[in-house]
Amino acid sequence: MYISYKNYQGGIDNLVVVESNEVVTTSIKDTKTAIRTHKRKLKRLKAKQK
């Protein structure tokens, strides 16, 4: 899991970007929210593939 920060709408490092397995998830709130959402997204994609 790779976590990076990017600028969003004039802010400085206020967008959290989480990447793994060619899946990208973003969050404006905080890192914990981005990771939680990313894990949920991976779980949903895995279930969809079955």
C-alpha positions, 0 to 999 in steps of 0.5 A: 500500500503506497500513501502519498499527499497531493495538492487539491484546490489550492491547498498544500498536501490536503489530498491523501492518495492510497494506491495498491494493486492498481487501485487508487483511493483518495480522501480529503479528510485524513489518512485513516479514512483513506486507508479504511475506504481503500480496504473497503474498495479492495474488498468490494472489487474482490467480491465482484470478481468471484 
